[in-house]
C-alpha cells in the first residue's frame, strides 16, 4: 500500500459516504448547486479538452515515427488475442451505459430535440446523429491518452503503472513526491465516482428488468439490495484475477450481447435499421467538427448540461479506470495498432449496436407512439419496453438483464483492480484485501448517490470528478508527445525491421504445431 495515496483517497470517498448517509437531503441540495455552478462556469472546459484530445489522437496516429513504437520492448508481443482484447476493451469502456441509453437516448432526442420541431423526420435524423456523437470517437480518444501514457512509460521504461508516470517527461523523479501523489489521489477518487455512476445506472436498469419479469418492484431499497448482491458476485470475480474473472465474464458479455443484437436485428425492422445505420454514419462524419465544438452559447445550456457535458464528464471521470485497464491488457502492441484498434473497433461495434436498438426504438415510437411515453416516464424501462414489442420477450428480457449484470460485474471488477493498483504505487498485482476494500466502497458510493438524488446526483458526481482530471489529461498529452519524440529519435536505427509476411506466416504455423504437440497438419 502507498499510504500517501490510499489514505487520502479513502478518506475523501468515506467522507462522501458518511455525508450521504447522515445528511442525505443536504448532500442532494449541494449536488444540485454544484452541478449548476460547474455547467455555468466550466462547461466550455469539458468541450475544449475533449475536442483537443480527439485531434491529438489523430495527430499521433498520422505521425510516421510515433505509430511504429511498441508498448514494451521492441521484441515484445501482445499477451491477448484480438478477440479477448476487443472484448475486454468494450466491456470496460462502454458496457452498462450503452445498454442503458441505446434505446432511451434516440427516443428522448426525437421527442425533445435541442433544435427544431419534435417528432419529425428531421428530429429522428438528428436524434441518431447526436447519439452517435456522444458514443463515438470522443470517449475512446480520452481513454487512449491515459492508456498510451501508462503502457508506454510502464512497459517500455519501467515506471510504475500509475498516472504519475505520465508526468515523468515534465517533472522527472519528482513524480515520486507530492505532485505524483496528488495526481494519483485525483485518479482514484475520479475512478470511484465514475464507476459508481455506471453502477447506479446499471442497477436502476437491472431493477427495471426484474420488474418486467415480475420478480421485484422498482424502488431505491430494492436497488440497494441489488447492489449488495451483484457486488458480491463482483468480489468473487476480483478474487479470481484478471485472466479468470474479468476475461471470462467479458467474453461472455460479448457473446450474449451479440446474440441479443442479432435477435433484435432479425426480429425488428431490419431494412429500416440498416438504412438508419448507413445514414447516421454519414451524418455523424459530416457534422463531427461542428458537433465537437458546439457549446450552445446562444441557446442556453440546459440540454448541453443534461447530455453532452454529462457524457464528456462521465468519460473523463472514467479515464483513469478504463485507461489503466486498457494499458494493462495492451502490452506489446504498437502505438498505431493500439490507436486503430481502440478507436475504430469499439466505435464501429457501438454504432451497430446503437443503430439496431436505437432505430428499432425509434421505429416503434414512429409507428405506434407508445414507447416514448414509457421512456419519458422512466429511462431504465426503455430497453425492456422495446423488447416487449418483439417476439419471445419472455426470453430476451431476462437475457438483457443478464447482460447488464455481466457488465455491472466487469465494471466493478475492473474498477476495483485499477483503484487498487493506483493506491499501491503502481503494483500490477496488489493485495487482495485492498481489492475487496475498493470493490465494497464503490458499491457503497453508488448506493449513497442513488439515495441522495438518483440520476442527478450521479451526473453531478461525474462533473465534479472530471474537472481537475481535465487539466491532468492535457498535461499528460504534452508529456506523452515529448516522450514519443525523444524515444523515436533514440530507437529509429536500432528497432528491428518488420518481419516479412511469409516468414511471419511460417512462424505462426510452427508455433501452432508446438502448442498442439505436433499434431496440427493444417499448415
QUIFEN-V384581 format. One record per helix or strand. SS is the DSSP state (H for helix, E for strand). FROM is the first residue (numbers start at 1). TO is the last residue. If there is no record, write none. Layout:
ss=SS from=FROM to=TO
ss=SS from=FROM to=TO
This chain:
ss=H from=3 to=22
ss=H from=24 to=62
ss=E from=70 to=70
ss=H from=82 to=93
ss=H from=96 to=111
ss=H from=121 to=135
ss=H from=137 to=156
ss=H from=163 to=176
ss=H from=178 to=212
ss=H from=220 to=240
ss=H from=242 to=267
ss=H from=270 to=292
ss=H from=302 to=328
ss=E from=334 to=334
ss=H from=335 to=368
ss=H from=371 to=377
ss=H from=379 to=388
ss=H from=393 to=423
ss=H from=432 to=491
ss=H from=501 to=515
